[in-house]
Amino acid sequence: MTSDRFASRIESLGAEVLPCRRFSIWEVWPTDQARERGNTHPCTSFADLTLPALDAFYQTNRPDLIVYDFAALAGRILAERLGVPAVQISPIFALGPENLLQQLGPEREWFLKHILFQGREVDRYLATHGITGRPAFVFHREKLNIYLFPKELELTSTVFEAGCFYAGRCAGEQPYYGDWEKPDSDDRPICLVSTSTTYRRGPKHFKMCIEALRDLGWHVILSIGDTSDAASLLPLPPHFEIVQNTAHVKILPHTSLFICLGGLISQAEAMYYGVPLLFLSCGIPDLEWHAENAVEKGIGLHLTWPETNSDNLKDYALRTMQSQPIRERVAEVQRLTRRAAGGEETANRIEEMLC
């Protein structure tokens, strides 16, 4: 189920599309009226928008298996309602209360409380659909749970359960995006700077990056997001360029440094191509946690929100680019990522659920 914006991409892969209208994350953020109905969480709002059409479709097209993202509660509800097996997919940590409590820091304590609160909200919503007595939200487990990143990026001291499968080699080609080619005559180090699909950063963020990196002699690529205004960043310094509708996997093979907010998919793609990371988590608690965990793994540096300015960014970018220990650790994680399970084994695991 997807909107017209993504329908052709999904159909090109051979899937049948059930259309729905476009809506943004702000539209699923609970309103006062939604809260009055007991709907107080973005994932429950998302479920309300998608569940009726999906329910009607599957009542006459009964599936043998439902594969759903952990945040797509409609998938979990329909699997329970129809009595069919389900696979849960997640791009975030395999969180469990036993290991969360061992890893609290200033920002992690806030995040833990936030997640636990969200879990209670989702519990109440699921109860209205007949699902009770089971862990909610990020703590919930199906018989098979697929995590779209290498196991090496999982939280330190995480308890790896038998049903947790890490599909680490999933840096797909994404042919529906535009291509990118390295200039033949340019031997400068290439630095890729990105935003986030969930926590999108605007012109102010990229202008700070331009100011920090303009005098380093690098080729800097600003991946500003498909819907951002490129004109707001013009004119660019020499050897800077803006890309939109371009997959990072087209650029990362040529990249010496990746500056990102810290999401695990960005980390996984960077590790597949052996690119050191610099994180600008912008004070967002879950990204702070992702970034600090990556620093503990030795694959990059983290510039925290109170320290984030153009001077510090320049310093951190140089330190990350020049650090031999980081490059050695990145190379080690790259070797492990390239040996990890990819699309073939992921498909095998899903097919086994149908037997």
Summary of the structure (lengths in Angstrom):
residues: 355
radius of gyration: 21.0
end to end distance: 25.1
largest distance: 62.7
contacts: 1093
relative contact order: 0.11
helix: 46%
strand: 14%
